[in-house]
Amino acid sequence: MTTTAFTVTGMTCDHCERAVRSEVGEIAGVTDISVSAATGELSVTTAGEPVETAAVLAAVDEAGYTAQPA
């Protein structure tokens, strides 16, 4: 398993967390997602190779927020 951390800006509530989790969850190979609006932290776990950074950034953008590698 490989976990990659990101910092997400713009989240303020549970709805924000669900939106990010939903979009990132569509990325192939993702097995676990931890996201916190309070801290702005997003951790994405995959079974094998690390998740593609560009895919996560695009998914977070699709949810309406911005992210960068932590």
PDB file as gemmi writes it, atoms N, CA and C in Angstrom:
CRYST1    1.000    1.000    1.000  90.00  90.00  90.00 P 1                      
ATOM      1  N   MET A   1       0.835  -1.188   0.000  1.00  0.00           N  
ATOM      2  CA  MET A   1       0.000   0.000   0.000  1.00  0.00           C  
ATOM      3  C   MET A   1       0.878   1.250   0.000  1.00  0.00           C  
ATOM      4  N   THR A   2       0.399   2.245  -0.693  1.00  0.00           N  
ATOM      5  CA  THR A   2       1.098   3.523  -0.759  1.00  0.00           C  
ATOM      6  C   THR A   2       0.109   4.631  -0.440  1.00  0.00           C  
ATOM      7  N   THR A   3       0.489   5.527   0.471  1.00  0.00           N  
ATOM      8  CA  THR A   3      -0.365   6.656   0.821  1.00  0.00           C  
ATOM      9  C   THR A   3       0.319   7.946   0.395  1.00  0.00           C  
ATOM     10  N   THR A   4      -0.437   8.800  -0.269  1.00  0.00           N  
ATOM     11  CA  THR A   4       0.062  10.084  -0.746  1.00  0.00           C  
ATOM     12  C   THR A   4      -0.772  11.183  -0.106  1.00  0.00           C  
ATOM     13  N   ALA A   5      -0.104  12.223   0.403  1.00  0.00           N  
ATOM     14  CA  ALA A   5      -0.793  13.308   1.110  1.00  0.00           C  
ATOM     15  C   ALA A   5      -0.900  14.555   0.238  1.00  0.00           C  
ATOM     16  N   PHE A   6      -2.016  15.248   0.410  1.00  0.00           N  
ATOM     17  CA  PHE A   6      -2.286  16.494  -0.302  1.00  0.00           C  
ATOM     18  C   PHE A   6      -2.868  17.504   0.671  1.00  0.00           C  
ATOM     19  N   THR A   7      -2.735  18.772   0.327  1.00  0.00           N  
ATOM     20  CA  THR A   7      -3.376  19.851   1.075  1.00  0.00           C  
ATOM     21  C   THR A   7      -4.465  20.430   0.185  1.00  0.00           C  
ATOM     22  N   VAL A   8      -5.671  20.500   0.724  1.00  0.00           N  
ATOM     23  CA  VAL A   8      -6.825  20.995  -0.033  1.00  0.00           C  
ATOM     24  C   VAL A   8      -7.280  22.313   0.582  1.00  0.00           C  
ATOM     25  N   THR A   9      -7.517  23.300  -0.269  1.00  0.00           N  
ATOM     26  CA  THR A   9      -8.011  24.587   0.220  1.00  0.00           C  
ATOM     27  C   THR A   9      -9.441  24.799  -0.253  1.00  0.00           C  
ATOM     28  N   GLY A  10     -10.217  25.485   0.569  1.00  0.00           N  
ATOM     29  CA  GLY A  10     -11.580  25.838   0.217  1.00  0.00           C  
ATOM     30  C   GLY A  10     -12.651  25.000   0.899  1.00  0.00           C  
ATOM     31  N   MET A  11     -12.261  23.901   1.544  1.00  0.00           N  
ATOM     32  CA  MET A  11     -13.259  23.063   2.216  1.00  0.00           C  
ATOM     33  C   MET A  11     -13.635  23.687   3.563  1.00  0.00           C  
ATOM     34  N   THR A  12     -14.946  23.626   3.876  1.00  0.00           N  
ATOM     35  CA  THR A  12     -15.396  24.203   5.138  1.00  0.00           C  
ATOM     36  C   THR A  12     -16.324  23.294   5.939  1.00  0.00           C  
ATOM     37  N   CYS A  13     -16.790  22.174   5.339  1.00  0.00           N  
ATOM     38  CA  CYS A  13     -17.808  21.377   6.018  1.00  0.00           C  
ATOM     39  C   CYS A  13     -17.786  19.914   5.575  1.00  0.00           C  
ATOM     40  N   ASP A  14     -18.706  19.135   6.150  1.00  0.00           N  
ATOM     41  CA  ASP A  14     -18.826  17.724   5.798  1.00  0.00           C  
ATOM     42  C   ASP A  14     -19.188  17.535   4.328  1.00  0.00           C  
ATOM     43  N   HIS A  15     -20.020  18.413   3.814  1.00  0.00           N  
ATOM     44  CA  HIS A  15     -20.399  18.319   2.399  1.00  0.00           C  
ATOM     45  C   HIS A  15     -19.160  18.440   1.517  1.00  0.00           C  
ATOM     46  N   CYS A  16     -18.261  19.343   1.868  1.00  0.00           N  
ATOM     47  CA  CYS A  16     -17.017  19.522   1.119  1.00  0.00           C  
ATOM     48  C   CYS A  16     -16.209  18.228   1.131  1.00  0.00           C  
ATOM     49  N   GLU A  17     -16.099  17.622   2.298  1.00  0.00           N  
ATOM     50  CA  GLU A  17     -15.356  16.366   2.430  1.00  0.00           C  
ATOM     51  C   GLU A  17     -15.971  15.288   1.552  1.00  0.00           C  
ATOM     52  N   ARG A  18     -17.291  15.172   1.565  1.00  0.00           N  
ATOM     53  CA  ARG A  18     -17.969  14.152   0.759  1.00  0.00           C  
ATOM     54  C   ARG A  18     -17.743  14.382  -0.729  1.00  0.00           C  
ATOM     55  N   ALA A  19     -17.764  15.641  -1.154  1.00  0.00           N  
ATOM     56  CA  ALA A  19     -17.551  15.955  -2.567  1.00  0.00           C  
ATOM     57  C   ALA A  19     -16.149  15.536  -3.012  1.00  0.00           C  
ATOM     58  N   VAL A  20     -15.158  15.863  -2.204  1.00  0.00           N  
ATOM     59  CA  VAL A  20     -13.776  15.488  -2.528  1.00  0.00           C  
ATOM     60  C   VAL A  20     -13.637  13.973  -2.513  1.00  0.00           C  
ATOM     61  N   ARG A  21     -14.164  13.325  -1.481  1.00  0.00           N  
ATOM     62  CA  ARG A  21     -14.076  11.864  -1.368  1.00  0.00           C  
ATOM     63  C   ARG A  21     -14.720  11.189  -2.577  1.00  0.00           C  
ATOM     64  N   SER A  22     -15.857  11.697  -3.006  1.00  0.00           N  
ATOM     65  CA  SER A  22     -16.569  11.114  -4.142  1.00  0.00           C  
ATOM     66  C   SER A  22     -15.749  11.207  -5.425  1.00  0.00           C  
ATOM     67  N   GLU A  23     -15.199  12.369  -5.709  1.00  0.00           N  
ATOM     68  CA  GLU A  23     -14.424  12.561  -6.942  1.00  0.00           C  
ATOM     69  C   GLU A  23     -13.117  11.769  -6.917  1.00  0.00           C  
ATOM     70  N   VAL A  24     -12.397  11.830  -5.810  1.00  0.00           N  
ATOM     71  CA  VAL A  24     -11.122  11.110  -5.710  1.00  0.00           C  
ATOM     72  C   VAL A  24     -11.372   9.604  -5.732  1.00  0.00           C  
ATOM     73  N   GLY A  25     -12.484   9.167  -5.199  1.00  0.00           N  
ATOM     74  CA  GLY A  25     -12.823   7.751  -5.176  1.00  0.00           C  
ATOM     75  C   GLY A  25     -13.028   7.148  -6.556  1.00  0.00           C  
ATOM     76  N   GLU A  26     -13.213   7.971  -7.561  1.00  0.00           N  
ATOM     77  CA  GLU A  26     -13.381   7.484  -8.923  1.00  0.00           C  
ATOM     78  C   GLU A  26     -12.057   7.175  -9.610  1.00  0.00           C  
ATOM     79  N   ILE A  27     -10.939   7.537  -8.991  1.00  0.00           N  
ATOM     80  CA  ILE A  27      -9.623   7.274  -9.582  1.00  0.00           C  
ATOM     81  C   ILE A  27      -9.310   5.787  -9.438  1.00  0.00           C  
ATOM     82  N   ALA A  28      -8.918   5.181 -10.534  1.00  0.00           N  
ATOM     83  CA  ALA A  28      -8.597   3.749 -10.540  1.00  0.00           C  
ATOM     84  C   ALA A  28      -7.457   3.446  -9.565  1.00  0.00           C  
ATOM     85  N   GLY A  29      -7.636   2.379  -8.792  1.00  0.00           N  
ATOM     86  CA  GLY A  29      -6.592   1.925  -7.885  1.00  0.00           C  
ATOM     87  C   GLY A  29      -6.668   2.483  -6.478  1.00  0.00           C  
ATOM     88  N   VAL A  30      -7.520   3.484  -6.259  1.00  0.00           N  
ATOM     89  CA  VAL A  30      -7.637   4.082  -4.924  1.00  0.00           C  
ATOM     90  C   VAL A  30      -8.400   3.114  -4.013  1.00  0.00           C  
ATOM     91  N   THR A  31      -7.788   2.814  -2.848  1.00  0.00           N  
ATOM     92  CA  THR A  31      -8.411   1.877  -1.910  1.00  0.00           C  
ATOM     93  C   THR A  31      -8.916   2.546  -0.641  1.00  0.00           C  
ATOM     94  N   ASP A  32      -8.385   3.728  -0.313  1.00  0.00           N  
ATOM     95  CA  ASP A  32      -8.834   4.431   0.889  1.00  0.00           C  
ATOM     96  C   ASP A  32      -8.592   5.920   0.728  1.00  0.00           C  
ATOM     97  N   ILE A  33      -9.506   6.717   1.298  1.00  0.00           N  
ATOM     98  CA  ILE A  33      -9.414   8.179   1.232  1.00  0.00           C  
ATOM     99  C   ILE A  33      -9.714   8.726   2.611  1.00  0.00           C  
ATOM    100  N   SER A  34      -8.858   9.603   3.081  1.00  0.00           N  
ATOM    101  CA  SER A  34      -9.096  10.306   4.333  1.00  0.00           C  
ATOM    102  C   SER A  34      -9.034  11.797   4.021  1.00  0.00           C  
ATOM    103  N   VAL A  35     -10.101  12.526   4.369  1.00  0.00           N  
ATOM    104  CA  VAL A  35     -10.145  13.952   4.064  1.00  0.00           C  
ATOM    105  C   VAL A  35     -10.737  14.701   5.254  1.00  0.00           C  
ATOM    106  N   SER A  36     -10.168  15.860   5.568  1.00  0.00           N  
ATOM    107  CA  SER A  36     -10.627  16.661   6.693  1.00  0.00           C  
ATOM    108  C   SER A  36     -10.746  18.125   6.284  1.00  0.00           C  
ATOM    109  N   ALA A  37     -11.964  18.652   6.389  1.00  0.00           N  
ATOM    110  CA  ALA A  37     -12.175  20.077   6.107  1.00  0.00           C  
ATOM    111  C   ALA A  37     -11.503  20.931   7.174  1.00  0.00           C  
ATOM    112  N   ALA A  38     -11.452  20.431   8.398  1.00  0.00           N  
ATOM    113  CA  ALA A  38     -10.877  21.199   9.504  1.00  0.00           C  
ATOM    114  C   ALA A  38      -9.382  21.449   9.318  1.00  0.00           C  
ATOM    115  N   THR A  39      -8.680  20.453   8.791  1.00  0.00           N  
ATOM    116  CA  THR A  39      -7.223  20.585   8.635  1.00  0.00           C  
ATOM    117  C   THR A  39      -6.795  20.812   7.194  1.00  0.00           C  
ATOM    118  N   GLY A  40      -7.693  20.545   6.239  1.00  0.00           N  
ATOM    119  CA  GLY A  40      -7.345  20.664   4.828  1.00  0.00           C  
ATOM    120  C   GLY A  40      -6.491  19.517   4.329  1.00  0.00           C  
ATOM    121  N   GLU A  41      -6.441  18.427   5.081  1.00  0.00           N  
ATOM    122  CA  GLU A  41      -5.598  17.300   4.706  1.00  0.00           C  
ATOM    123  C   GLU A  41      -6.393  16.255   3.930  1.00  0.00           C  
ATOM    124  N   LEU A  42      -5.740  15.720   2.908  1.00  0.00           N  
ATOM    125  CA  LEU A  42      -6.294  14.642   2.096  1.00  0.00           C  
ATOM    126  C   LEU A  42      -5.214  13.581   1.954  1.00  0.00           C  
ATOM    127  N   SER A  43      -5.538  12.356   2.318  1.00  0.00           N  
ATOM    128  CA  SER A  43      -4.618  11.229   2.144  1.00  0.00           C  
ATOM    129  C   SER A  43      -5.295  10.223   1.231  1.00  0.00           C  
ATOM    130  N   VAL A  44      -4.554   9.796   0.218  1.00  0.00           N  
ATOM    131  CA  VAL A  44      -5.085   8.855  -0.759  1.00  0.00           C  
ATOM    132  C   VAL A  44      -4.207   7.604  -0.735  1.00  0.00           C  
ATOM    133  N   THR A  45      -4.821   6.452  -0.482  1.00  0.00           N  
ATOM    134  CA  THR A  45      -4.093   5.195  -0.408  1.00  0.00           C  
ATOM    135  C   THR A  45      -4.432   4.333  -1.613  1.00  0.00           C  
ATOM    136  N   THR A  46      -3.400   3.718  -2.183  1.00  0.00           N  
ATOM    137  CA  THR A  46      -3.565   2.790  -3.291  1.00  0.00           C  
ATOM    138  C   THR A  46      -2.946   1.452  -2.911  1.00  0.00           C  
ATOM    139  N   ALA A  47      -3.366   0.407  -3.597  1.00  0.00           N  
ATOM    140  CA  ALA A  47      -2.867  -0.931  -3.294  1.00  0.00           C  
ATOM    141  C   ALA A  47      -1.436  -1.126  -3.777  1.00  0.00           C  
ATOM    142  N   GLY A  48      -1.054  -0.455  -4.836  1.00  0.00           N  
ATOM    143  CA  GLY A  48       0.269  -0.656  -5.417  1.00  0.00           C  
ATOM    144  C   GLY A  48       1.032   0.639  -5.581  1.00  0.00           C  
ATOM    145  N   GLU A  49       1.179   1.038  -6.832  1.00  0.00           N  
ATOM    146  CA  GLU A  49       1.918   2.257  -7.161  1.00  0.00           C  
ATOM    147  C   GLU A  49       1.223   3.487  -6.568  1.00  0.00           C  
ATOM    148  N   PRO A  50       1.996   4.542  -6.307  1.00  0.00           N  
ATOM    149  CA  PRO A  50       1.378   5.779  -5.805  1.00  0.00           C  
ATOM    150  C   PRO A  50       0.347   6.321  -6.804  1.00  0.00           C  
ATOM    151  N   VAL A  51      -0.641   6.991  -6.282  1.00  0.00           N  
ATOM    152  CA  VAL A  51      -1.667   7.591  -7.123  1.00  0.00           C  
ATOM    153  C   VAL A  51      -1.029   8.696  -7.966  1.00  0.00           C  
ATOM    154  N   GLU A  52      -1.556   8.880  -9.162  1.00  0.00           N  
ATOM    155  CA  GLU A  52      -1.073   9.945 -10.042  1.00  0.00           C  
ATOM    156  C   GLU A  52      -1.479  11.297  -9.452  1.00  0.00           C  
ATOM    157  N   THR A  53      -0.506  12.135  -9.193  1.00  0.00           N  
ATOM    158  CA  THR A  53      -0.770  13.448  -8.604  1.00  0.00           C  
ATOM    159  C   THR A  53      -1.743  14.249  -9.467  1.00  0.00           C  
ATOM    160  N   ALA A  54      -1.526  14.241 -10.770  1.00  0.00           N  
ATOM    161  CA  ALA A  54      -2.385  15.009 -11.674  1.00  0.00           C  
ATOM    162  C   ALA A  54      -3.831  14.547 -11.592  1.00  0.00           C  
ATOM    163  N   ALA A  55      -4.050  13.253 -11.414  1.00  0.00           N  
ATOM    164  CA  ALA A  55      -5.417  12.726 -11.325  1.00  0.00           C  
ATOM    165  C   ALA A  55      -6.106  13.222 -10.062  1.00  0.00           C  
ATOM    166  N   VAL A  56      -5.368  13.254  -8.956  1.00  0.00           N  
ATOM    167  CA  VAL A  56      -5.950  13.744  -7.698  1.00  0.00           C  
ATOM    168  C   VAL A  56      -6.244  15.236  -7.796  1.00  0.00           C  
ATOM    169  N   LEU A  57      -5.312  15.998  -8.332  1.00  0.00           N  
ATOM    170  CA  LEU A  57      -5.525  17.440  -8.460  1.00  0.00           C  
ATOM    171  C   LEU A  57      -6.742  17.730  -9.343  1.00  0.00           C  
ATOM    172  N   ALA A  58      -6.904  16.963 -10.424  1.00  0.00           N  
ATOM    173  CA  ALA A  58      -8.050  17.148 -11.314  1.00  0.00           C  
ATOM    174  C   ALA A  58      -9.350  16.764 -10.612  1.00  0.00           C  
ATOM    175  N   ALA A  59      -9.338  15.693  -9.835  1.00  0.00           N  
ATOM    176  CA  ALA A  59     -10.537  15.255  -9.120  1.00  0.00           C  
ATOM    177  C   ALA A  59     -10.952  16.287  -8.081  1.00  0.00           C  
ATOM    178  N   VAL A  60      -9.992  16.819  -7.346  1.00  0.00           N  
ATOM    179  CA  VAL A  60     -10.302  17.839  -6.341  1.00  0.00           C  
ATOM    180  C   VAL A  60     -10.840  19.095  -7.022  1.00  0.00           C  
ATOM    181  N   ASP A  61     -10.254  19.454  -8.150  1.00  0.00           N  
ATOM    182  CA  ASP A  61     -10.739  20.601  -8.915  1.00  0.00           C  
ATOM    183  C   ASP A  61     -12.176  20.370  -9.377  1.00  0.00           C  
ATOM    184  N   GLU A  62     -12.467  19.156  -9.812  1.00  0.00           N  
ATOM    185  CA  GLU A  62     -13.826  18.807 -10.258  1.00  0.00           C  
ATOM    186  C   GLU A  62     -14.821  18.949  -9.116  1.00  0.00           C  
ATOM    187  N   ALA A  63     -14.350  18.684  -7.885  1.00  0.00           N  
ATOM    188  CA  ALA A  63     -15.216  18.821  -6.703  1.00  0.00           C  
ATOM    189  C   ALA A  63     -15.407  20.286  -6.315  1.00  0.00           C  
ATOM    190  N   GLY A  64     -14.597  21.182  -6.902  1.00  0.00           N  
ATOM    191  CA  GLY A  64     -14.753  22.611  -6.644  1.00  0.00           C  
ATOM    192  C   GLY A  64     -13.727  23.205  -5.699  1.00  0.00           C  
ATOM    193  N   TYR A  65     -12.617  22.491  -5.481  1.00  0.00           N  
ATOM    194  CA  TYR A  65     -11.588  22.946  -4.544  1.00  0.00           C  
ATOM    195  C   TYR A  65     -10.228  22.887  -5.224  1.00  0.00           C  
ATOM    196  N   THR A  66      -9.201  23.349  -4.539  1.00  0.00           N  
ATOM    197  CA  THR A  66      -7.852  23.260  -5.077  1.00  0.00           C  
ATOM    198  C   THR A  66      -6.987  22.443  -4.135  1.00  0.00           C  
ATOM    199  N   ALA A  67      -6.003  21.767  -4.717  1.00  0.00           N  
ATOM    200  CA  ALA A  67      -5.128  20.913  -3.929  1.00  0.00           C  
ATOM    201  C   ALA A  67      -3.697  21.047  -4.419  1.00  0.00           C  
ATOM    202  N   GLN A  68      -2.793  20.649  -3.556  1.00  0.00           N  
ATOM    203  CA  GLN A  68      -1.377  20.571  -3.915  1.00  0.00           C  
ATOM    204  C   GLN A  68      -0.765  19.447  -3.102  1.00  0.00           C  
ATOM    205  N   PRO A  69       0.297  18.837  -3.602  1.00  0.00           N  
ATOM    206  CA  PRO A  69       0.962  17.798  -2.808  1.00  0.00           C  
ATOM    207  C   PRO A  69       1.423  18.371  -1.469  1.00  0.00           C  
ATOM    208  N   ALA A  70       1.289  17.592  -0.424  1.00  0.00           N  
ATOM    209  CA  ALA A  70       1.682  18.052   0.919  1.00  0.00           C  
ATOM    210  C   ALA A  70       3.183  17.904   1.110  1.00  0.00           C  
TER     211      ALA A  70                                                      
END                                                                             
